[in-house]
Amino acid sequence: MKNNYACIGLFNPKSPENVGSVMRAAGCYGVNSVFYTGERYDRATPFYTDTKKIYESLPLIGVNELEGVIPLGCVPVAVELVAGAKPLTTYKHPARAFYIFGPEDGTLKKGITDFCEDIVCIPTEGCMNLAATVNVVLYDRLAKGDNFSHHQDSLKNKKNISEITGHNVGSGEGGDC
């Protein structure tokens, strides 16, 4: 039984396009569930950017507050471009993480960053799009190893198949992530 997993919390996401793209990233990187707060997303149209329809197999759950839904044993990690945040480039991801992302047009409330054990940032010149930020954080988790994604074995198999057949498996052809 695996003890490693990741969940995502979205604080008041701005648009359905971003939530759809977050869901697609969550499916590609083996996230276990996605929670969101706020009313803006509820009033928006469904996620047409989730072309893989990940929402059909991965829970997307609207909640009042993110602190109350932190899975047992998960480390809450705020992802925010603020002074004093740990740069993602040197960050060691917890085996069980609950990554919390703010909206593109705002920041995480102090009440959220206060309950997070870590605050990390992607050291860029300015803020990134929400979905792009989620992709970068999840890729970083995968790339740094420790088998934190349940897709690790699948990715290793694709690499082995590519080496044996000479075909670039997972290149995007045929609808792979």
CYANA upper distance limits for C-alpha pairs under 8 A (distance plus 0.5 A):
  3 ASN  CA     95 ALA  CA      7.96
  3 ASN  CA     96 ARG  CA      7.84
  4 ASN  CA     95 ALA  CA      5.39
  4 ASN  CA     96 ARG  CA      5.64
  4 ASN  CA    147 ASN  CA      8.42
  4 ASN  CA    148 PHE  CA      6.12
  4 ASN  CA    149 SER  CA      8.13
  5 TYR  CA     30 GLY  CA      8.47
  5 TYR  CA     31 VAL  CA      7.33
  5 TYR  CA     32 ASN  CA      7.18
  5 TYR  CA     95 ALA  CA      7.00
  5 TYR  CA     96 ARG  CA      5.48
  5 TYR  CA     97 ALA  CA      7.09
  5 TYR  CA    148 PHE  CA      6.76
  5 TYR  CA    149 SER  CA      7.34
  5 TYR  CA    150 HIS  CA      8.31
  6 ALA  CA     30 GLY  CA      8.23
  6 ALA  CA     31 VAL  CA      5.68
  6 ALA  CA     32 ASN  CA      6.49
  6 ALA  CA     33 SER  CA      8.22
  6 ALA  CA     95 ALA  CA      8.37
  6 ALA  CA     96 ARG  CA      6.23
  6 ALA  CA     97 ALA  CA      5.31
  6 ALA  CA     98 PHE  CA      6.29
  6 ALA  CA     99 TYR  CA      7.88
  6 ALA  CA    148 PHE  CA      8.40
  7 CYS  CA     31 VAL  CA      6.09
  7 CYS  CA     32 ASN  CA      5.96
  7 CYS  CA     33 SER  CA      5.58
  7 CYS  CA     34 VAL  CA      6.40
  7 CYS  CA     35 PHE  CA      8.47
  7 CYS  CA     97 ALA  CA      6.87
  7 CYS  CA     98 PHE  CA      5.25
  7 CYS  CA     99 TYR  CA      6.80
  8 ILE  CA     31 VAL  CA      7.92
  8 ILE  CA     33 SER  CA      6.93
  8 ILE  CA     34 VAL  CA      5.20
  8 ILE  CA     35 PHE  CA      6.66
  8 ILE  CA     98 PHE  CA      6.06
  8 ILE  CA     99 TYR  CA      5.39
  8 ILE  CA    100 ILE  CA      6.39
  8 ILE  CA    101 PHE  CA      8.22
  9 GLY  CA     34 VAL  CA      6.37
  9 GLY  CA     35 PHE  CA      5.22
  9 GLY  CA     36 TYR  CA      6.08
  9 GLY  CA     66 LEU  CA      7.03
  9 GLY  CA     98 PHE  CA      7.38
  9 GLY  CA     99 TYR  CA      6.49
  9 GLY  CA    100 ILE  CA      4.95
  9 GLY  CA    101 PHE  CA      6.73
 10 LEU  CA     34 VAL  CA      8.06
 10 LEU  CA     35 PHE  CA      6.63
 10 LEU  CA     36 TYR  CA      4.97
 10 LEU  CA     37 THR  CA      6.94
 10 LEU  CA    100 ILE  CA      6.34
 10 LEU  CA    101 PHE  CA      5.58
 10 LEU  CA    102 GLY  CA      6.64
 10 LEU  CA    103 PRO  CA      7.95
 11 PHE  CA     36 TYR  CA      6.30
 11 PHE  CA     37 THR  CA      5.69
 11 PHE  CA     38 GLY  CA      7.38
 11 PHE  CA     66 LEU  CA      8.20
 11 PHE  CA    100 ILE  CA      7.64
 11 PHE  CA    101 PHE  CA      6.60
 11 PHE  CA    102 GLY  CA      5.43
 11 PHE  CA    103 PRO  CA      6.73
 11 PHE  CA    108 LEU  CA      7.45
 12 ASN  CA     36 TYR  CA      7.08
 12 ASN  CA     37 THR  CA      5.46
 12 ASN  CA     38 GLY  CA      4.84
 12 ASN  CA     39 GLU  CA      7.56
 12 ASN  CA     40 ARG  CA      7.29
 12 ASN  CA     41 TYR  CA      7.93
 12 ASN  CA    102 GLY  CA      7.46
 12 ASN  CA    103 PRO  CA      6.46
 13 PRO  CA     18 ASN  CA      8.02
 13 PRO  CA     19 VAL  CA      7.57
 13 PRO  CA     36 TYR  CA      7.73
 13 PRO  CA     37 THR  CA      7.97
 13 PRO  CA     38 GLY  CA      7.73
 13 PRO  CA     40 ARG  CA      7.42
 13 PRO  CA     41 TYR  CA      6.80
 13 PRO  CA    102 GLY  CA      7.55
 13 PRO  CA    103 PRO  CA      5.41
 13 PRO  CA    104 GLU  CA      8.03
 14 LYS  CA     18 ASN  CA      7.89
 14 LYS  CA     40 ARG  CA      6.72
 14 LYS  CA     41 TYR  CA      7.06
 14 LYS  CA    103 PRO  CA      6.42
 14 LYS  CA    104 GLU  CA      7.29
 14 LYS  CA    105 ASP  CA      7.88
 15 SER  CA     19 VAL  CA      7.06
 15 SER  CA     40 ARG  CA      7.74
 15 SER  CA     41 TYR  CA      6.56
 15 SER  CA     44 ALA  CA      7.47
 16 PRO  CA     20 GLY  CA      6.44
 16 PRO  CA     41 TYR  CA      6.59
 16 PRO  CA     44 ALA  CA      6.56
 16 PRO  CA     45 THR  CA      6.75
 16 PRO  CA     46 PRO  CA      6.72
 16 PRO  CA     47 PHE  CA      5.64
 16 PRO  CA     48 TYR  CA      8.25
 17 GLU  CA     21 SER  CA      6.72
 17 GLU  CA     47 PHE  CA      6.30
 17 GLU  CA     48 TYR  CA      7.28
 17 GLU  CA     49 THR  CA      6.07
 18 ASN  CA     22 VAL  CA      6.52
 18 ASN  CA     49 THR  CA      8.25
 18 ASN  CA    130 LEU  CA      6.90
 18 ASN  CA    131 ALA  CA      5.90
 19 VAL  CA     23 MET  CA      6.60
 19 VAL  CA     47 PHE  CA      7.06
 19 VAL  CA    131 ALA  CA      7.77
 20 GLY  CA     24 ARG  CA      6.80
 20 GLY  CA     46 PRO  CA      8.40
 20 GLY  CA     47 PHE  CA      4.87
 20 GLY  CA     48 TYR  CA      6.87
 20 GLY  CA     49 THR  CA      5.40
 20 GLY  CA     50 ASP  CA      4.95
 21 SER  CA     25 ALA  CA      6.73
 21 SER  CA     47 PHE  CA      8.37
 21 SER  CA     49 THR  CA      6.07
 21 SER  CA     50 ASP  CA      6.08
 21 SER  CA    131 ALA  CA      6.13
 22 VAL  CA     26 ALA  CA      6.50
 22 VAL  CA    130 LEU  CA      8.28
 22 VAL  CA    131 ALA  CA      5.56
 22 VAL  CA    134 VAL  CA      7.02
 22 VAL  CA    135 ASN  CA      8.04
 23 MET  CA     27 GLY  CA      6.73
 23 MET  CA     34 VAL  CA      8.12
 23 MET  CA     50 ASP  CA      6.87
 23 MET  CA     54 ILE  CA      6.57
 23 MET  CA     55 TYR  CA      7.11
 23 MET  CA     58 LEU  CA      8.44
 24 ARG  CA     28 CYS  CA      6.76
 24 ARG  CA     49 THR  CA      8.42
 24 ARG  CA     50 ASP  CA      5.74
 24 ARG  CA     51 THR  CA      7.92
 24 ARG  CA     52 LYS  CA      6.98
 24 ARG  CA     53 LYS  CA      8.03
 24 ARG  CA     54 ILE  CA      6.46
 25 ALA  CA     29 TYR  CA      6.58
 25 ALA  CA    131 ALA  CA      8.30
 25 ALA  CA    134 VAL  CA      7.76
 25 ALA  CA    135 ASN  CA      6.37
 25 ALA  CA    138 LEU  CA      8.42
 26 ALA  CA     30 GLY  CA      6.44
 26 ALA  CA     31 VAL  CA      5.31
 26 ALA  CA     32 ASN  CA      8.21
 26 ALA  CA     33 SER  CA      8.45
 26 ALA  CA     34 VAL  CA      8.35
 27 GLY  CA     31 VAL  CA      6.69
 27 GLY  CA     54 ILE  CA      6.39
 27 GLY  CA     58 LEU  CA      7.74
 28 CYS  CA    151 HIS  CA      8.32
 28 CYS  CA    177 CYS  CA      6.16
 29 TYR  CA    138 LEU  CA      6.86
 29 TYR  CA    139 TYR  CA      7.73
 29 TYR  CA    142 LEU  CA      7.95
 29 TYR  CA    149 SER  CA      6.73
 29 TYR  CA    150 HIS  CA      8.33
 29 TYR  CA    151 HIS  CA      7.12
 30 GLY  CA    149 SER  CA      5.84
 30 GLY  CA    150 HIS  CA      5.98
 30 GLY  CA    151 HIS  CA      6.35
 31 VAL  CA    149 SER  CA      8.03
 32 ASN  CA     58 LEU  CA      7.29
 32 ASN  CA     59 PRO  CA      8.14
 33 SER  CA     58 LEU  CA      6.48
 33 SER  CA     59 PRO  CA      5.59
 33 SER  CA     60 LEU  CA      6.87
 33 SER  CA     61 ILE  CA      8.41
 34 VAL  CA     58 LEU  CA      8.16
 34 VAL  CA     59 PRO  CA      6.64
 34 VAL  CA     60 LEU  CA      5.35
 34 VAL  CA     61 ILE  CA      6.81
 35 PHE  CA     60 LEU  CA      6.20
 35 PHE  CA     61 ILE  CA      5.20
 35 PHE  CA     62 GLY  CA      6.27
 35 PHE  CA     63 VAL  CA      7.18
 35 PHE  CA     66 LEU  CA      7.88
 36 TYR  CA     60 LEU  CA      8.06
 36 TYR  CA     61 ILE  CA      6.81
 36 TYR  CA     62 GLY  CA      5.49
 36 TYR  CA     63 VAL  CA      6.53
 36 TYR  CA     66 LEU  CA      7.93
 37 THR  CA     62 GLY  CA      6.33
 37 THR  CA     63 VAL  CA      5.81
 37 THR  CA     64 ASN  CA      6.13
 37 THR  CA     65 GLU  CA      6.83
 37 THR  CA     66 LEU  CA      7.61
 38 GLY  CA     42 ASP  CA      8.27
 38 GLY  CA     63 VAL  CA      8.47
 38 GLY  CA     64 ASN  CA      7.69
 39 GLU  CA     43 ARG  CA      6.96
 40 ARG  CA     44 ALA  CA      7.02
 41 TYR  CA     45 THR  CA      8.41
 50 ASP  CA     54 ILE  CA      7.15
 50 ASP  CA     55 TYR  CA      8.29
 53 LYS  CA     57 SER  CA      8.39
 54 ILE  CA     58 LEU  CA      6.30
 55 TYR  CA     59 PRO  CA      6.94
 55 TYR  CA     60 LEU  CA      7.07
 65 GLU  CA     69 VAL  CA      8.02
 66 LEU  CA     70 ILE  CA      7.29
 66 LEU  CA    112 ILE  CA      8.37
 67 GLU  CA    112 ILE  CA      7.78
 67 GLU  CA    115 PHE  CA      7.81
 70 ILE  CA     74 CYS  CA      7.02
 70 ILE  CA     76 PRO  CA      7.60
 70 ILE  CA     98 PHE  CA      7.17
 71 PRO  CA     98 PHE  CA      8.07
 73 GLY  CA     96 ARG  CA      7.29
 74 CYS  CA     96 ARG  CA      5.22
 74 CYS  CA     97 ALA  CA      5.47
 74 CYS  CA     98 PHE  CA      6.39
 75 VAL  CA     94 PRO  CA      7.18
 75 VAL  CA     96 ARG  CA      6.69
 75 VAL  CA     97 ALA  CA      5.33
 75 VAL  CA     98 PHE  CA      6.31
 75 VAL  CA    116 CYS  CA      7.92
 75 VAL  CA    117 GLU  CA      6.97
 76 PRO  CA     97 ALA  CA      6.60
 76 PRO  CA     98 PHE  CA      5.18
 76 PRO  CA     99 TYR  CA      6.56
 76 PRO  CA    100 ILE  CA      7.63
 76 PRO  CA    115 PHE  CA      7.89
 76 PRO  CA    116 CYS  CA      5.22
 76 PRO  CA    117 GLU  CA      6.27
 76 PRO  CA    118 ASP  CA      7.45
 77 VAL  CA     97 ALA  CA      7.33
 77 VAL  CA     98 PHE  CA      6.43
 77 VAL  CA     99 TYR  CA      5.31
 77 VAL  CA    100 ILE  CA      6.48
 77 VAL  CA    116 CYS  CA      5.86
 77 VAL  CA    117 GLU  CA      6.58
 77 VAL  CA    118 ASP  CA      5.38
 77 VAL  CA    119 ILE  CA      6.22
 77 VAL  CA    120 VAL  CA      7.66
 78 ALA  CA     99 TYR  CA      6.46
 78 ALA  CA    100 ILE  CA      5.27
 78 ALA  CA    101 PHE  CA      6.81
 78 ALA  CA    112 ILE  CA      8.23
 78 ALA  CA    113 THR  CA      6.61
 78 ALA  CA    116 CYS  CA      6.53
 78 ALA  CA    118 ASP  CA      6.76
 78 ALA  CA    119 ILE  CA      5.13
 78 ALA  CA    120 VAL  CA      6.76
 79 VAL  CA     99 TYR  CA      7.33
 79 VAL  CA    100 ILE  CA      6.46
 79 VAL  CA    101 PHE  CA      5.84
 79 VAL  CA    102 GLY  CA      7.98
 79 VAL  CA    119 ILE  CA      6.29
 79 VAL  CA    120 VAL  CA      5.49
 79 VAL  CA    121 CYS  CA      6.06
 80 GLU  CA     85 ALA  CA      7.83
 80 GLU  CA    101 PHE  CA      7.47
 80 GLU  CA    102 GLY  CA      7.61
 80 GLU  CA    107 THR  CA      7.76
 80 GLU  CA    108 LEU  CA      7.76
 80 GLU  CA    119 ILE  CA      7.15
 80 GLU  CA    120 VAL  CA      6.68
 80 GLU  CA    121 CYS  CA      5.75
 80 GLU  CA    122 ILE  CA      8.46
 81 LEU  CA     85 ALA  CA      7.58
 81 LEU  CA    120 VAL  CA      8.05
 81 LEU  CA    121 CYS  CA      5.48
 81 LEU  CA    122 ILE  CA      7.35
 81 LEU  CA    123 PRO  CA      7.95
 81 LEU  CA    126 GLY  CA      8.46
 81 LEU  CA    127 CYS  CA      7.18
 82 VAL  CA    121 CYS  CA      7.67
 85 ALA  CA    118 ASP  CA      8.41
 85 ALA  CA    119 ILE  CA      5.57
 85 ALA  CA    120 VAL  CA      5.34
 85 ALA  CA    121 CYS  CA      6.25
 86 LYS  CA     90 THR  CA      8.13
 86 LYS  CA     91 TYR  CA      7.18
 86 LYS  CA    118 ASP  CA      8.24
 86 LYS  CA    119 ILE  CA      6.68
 86 LYS  CA    120 VAL  CA      5.02
 86 LYS  CA    121 CYS  CA      6.58
 87 PRO  CA     91 TYR  CA      6.81
 87 PRO  CA    120 VAL  CA      6.14
 87 PRO  CA    121 CYS  CA      5.59
 87 PRO  CA    122 ILE  CA      6.39
 87 PRO  CA    123 PRO  CA      6.53
 88 LEU  CA    120 VAL  CA      6.35
 88 LEU  CA    121 CYS  CA      6.13
 88 LEU  CA    122 ILE  CA      5.86
 88 LEU  CA    123 PRO  CA      7.84
 88 LEU  CA    137 VAL  CA      8.00
 88 LEU  CA    140 ASP  CA      8.24
 89 THR  CA    122 ILE  CA      7.92
 91 TYR  CA    120 VAL  CA      8.03
 93 HIS  CA     97 ALA  CA      7.87
 93 HIS  CA    141 ARG  CA      6.79
 95 ALA  CA    146 ASP  CA      8.48
 95 ALA  CA    148 PHE  CA      6.85
101 PHE  CA    108 LEU  CA      7.85
101 PHE  CA    130 LEU  CA      7.90
101 PHE  CA    134 VAL  CA      8.23
102 GLY  CA    106 GLY  CA      7.23
102 GLY  CA    107 THR  CA      5.82
102 GLY  CA    108 LEU  CA      5.51
102 GLY  CA    130 LEU  CA      8.09
103 PRO  CA    107 THR  CA      6.84
103 PRO  CA    108 LEU  CA      8.15
103 PRO  CA    130 LEU  CA      7.11
104 GLU  CA    127 CYS  CA      8.19
104 GLU  CA    128 MET  CA      8.00
104 GLU  CA    129 ASN  CA      6.60
104 GLU  CA    130 LEU  CA      6.36
108 LEU  CA    112 ILE  CA      6.86
108 LEU  CA    113 THR  CA      7.33
109 LYS  CA    113 THR  CA      7.15
110 LYS  CA    114 ASP  CA      6.38
111 GLY  CA    115 PHE  CA      7.29
112 ILE  CA    116 CYS  CA      7.08
113 THR  CA    119 ILE  CA      7.59
122 ILE  CA    133 THR  CA      8.29
124 THR  CA    128 MET  CA      8.47
128 MET  CA    132 ALA  CA      6.99
128 MET  CA    133 THR  CA      6.52
129 ASN  CA    133 THR  CA      6.65
130 LEU  CA    134 VAL  CA      6.81
131 ALA  CA    135 ASN  CA      6.74
132 ALA  CA    136 VAL  CA      6.72
133 THR  CA    137 VAL  CA      6.71
134 VAL  CA    138 LEU  CA      6.60
135 ASN  CA    139 TYR  CA      6.43
136 VAL  CA    140 ASP  CA      6.52
137 VAL  CA    141 ARG  CA      6.78
138 LEU  CA    142 LEU  CA      6.78
139 TYR  CA    143 ALA  CA      6.41
140 ASP  CA    144 LYS  CA      6.53
141 ARG  CA    145 GLY  CA      7.33
141 ARG  CA    148 PHE  CA      7.42
142 LEU  CA    147 ASN  CA      7.74
142 LEU  CA    148 PHE  CA      6.84
142 LEU  CA    149 SER  CA      6.70
142 LEU  CA    152 GLN  CA      8.26
147 ASN  CA    152 GLN  CA      6.61
148 PHE  CA    152 GLN  CA      8.12
151 HIS  CA    155 LEU  CA      6.59
152 GLN  CA    156 LYS  CA      6.67
153 ASP  CA    157 ASN  CA      6.65
154 SER  CA    158 LYS  CA      6.74
155 LEU  CA    159 LYS  CA      6.81
156 LYS  CA    160 ASN  CA      6.74
157 ASN  CA    161 ILE  CA      6.56
158 LYS  CA    162 SER  CA      6.55
158 LYS  CA    169 VAL  CA      6.20
158 LYS  CA    170 GLY  CA      7.36
159 LYS  CA    163 GLU  CA      6.74
159 LYS  CA    169 VAL  CA      7.71
160 ASN  CA    164 ILE  CA      6.70
161 ILE  CA    165 THR  CA      6.42
161 ILE  CA    166 GLY  CA      8.30
161 ILE  CA    167 HIS  CA      8.16
161 ILE  CA    169 VAL  CA      7.58
162 SER  CA    166 GLY  CA      5.67
162 SER  CA    167 HIS  CA      5.51
162 SER  CA    168 ASN  CA      5.76
162 SER  CA    169 VAL  CA      6.09
163 GLU  CA    167 HIS  CA      8.02
170 GLY  CA    176 ASP  CA      5.93
170 GLY  CA    177 CYS  CA      7.57
171 SER  CA    176 ASP  CA      7.52
172 GLY  CA    176 ASP  CA      5.45
172 GLY  CA    177 CYS  CA      6.85
